[in-house]
């Protein structure tokens, strides 16, 4: 389960950055391409985000996270590069 959480955390972080890149770099230059890419990138990111949250609940007990640590793991999913930090600092035994 921990390996799946690590993979999901990294994938969710990458999808978040790709979504930002689509918005910041592609939208000003090519609006049609932006609209074409927005749905698949957004859908992939949404699924990975939900998976990250659900897996965090499942992994919480095996990693022995305190409430504070668990909240940090949850809030990190909202920040760019946050899931990469969590994957390195909080996920052990993988």
C-alpha positions in Angstrom: 0.0 0.0 0.0 2.9 2.4 0.8 4.4 1.9 -2.7 1.1 2.8 -4.2 0.8 5.9 -2.0 4.4 7.0 -3.0 3.6 6.5 -6.7 0.3 8.4 -6.4 2.0 11.2 -4.4 4.6 11.7 -7.1 2.1 11.4 -10.0 -0.3 13.8 -8.3 2.5 16.3 -7.9 3.6 16.0 -11.5 0.0 16.3 -12.7 -0.4 19.5 -10.6 2.7 21.0 -12.2 1.5 20.0 -15.7 -1.8 21.6 -15.1 -0.1 24.8 -14.0 2.2 24.7 -17.0 -0.8 24.3 -19.3 -2.4 27.4 -17.7 0.8 29.6 -17.6 2.6 28.7 -20.8 0.2 27.3 -23.3 -2.9 29.4 -22.6 -1.4 32.8 -23.5 0.1 31.5 -26.7 -2.4 29.0 -28.1 -5.9 29.1 -26.5 -7.3 26.3 -28.7 -4.5 23.9 -27.5 -5.1 25.0 -23.9 -8.8 24.1 -24.2 -8.0 20.8 -25.8 -5.5 19.8 -23.1 -7.4 21.2 -20.1 -10.0 18.3 -19.8 -7.6 15.3 -19.9 -5.0 16.9 -17.7 -7.6 18.2 -15.3 -9.4 14.8 -15.2 -6.1 13.0 -14.5 -5.1 15.4 -11.8 -8.6 15.1 -10.2 -8.4 11.3 -10.1 -4.9 11.3 -8.7 -5.8 14.0 -6.1 -8.8 11.9 -4.9 -6.6 8.8 -4.9 -3.9 10.6 -2.8 -6.5 11.7 -0.2 -8.0 8.2 0.1 -4.7 6.5 0.2 -3.5 8.9 2.9 -6.4 7.8 5.1 -5.4 4.1 4.5 -1.7 4.6 5.0 -2.1 6.8 8.2 -2.3 3.8 10.6 0.6 1.8 9.1 2.9 4.9 9.1 1.7 5.9 12.7 1.1 9.5 11.7 -0.1 11.8 14.5 -3.1 14.1 13.7 -0.7 16.9 13.1 1.4 14.8 10.6 -1.8 13.6 8.9 -3.0 17.2 8.4 0.3 18.2 7.0 0.1 15.3 4.5 -3.4 16.4 3.5 -2.5 20.1 3.2 0.6 19.3 1.2 -1.7 18.0 -1.6 -2.9 21.6 -2.2 0.6 23.1 -2.6 2.9 22.8 -5.7 5.8 20.4 -4.8 4.0 19.5 -1.5 3.5 15.9 -2.4 7.2 15.5 -3.3 8.1 16.8 0.2 5.6 14.4 1.8 6.9 11.4 -0.2 10.5 12.1 1.0 9.8 13.1 4.6 6.7 11.2 5.8 6.5 8.0 3.9 8.8 5.3 5.3 9.2 1.6 4.9 8.6 1.5 1.1 
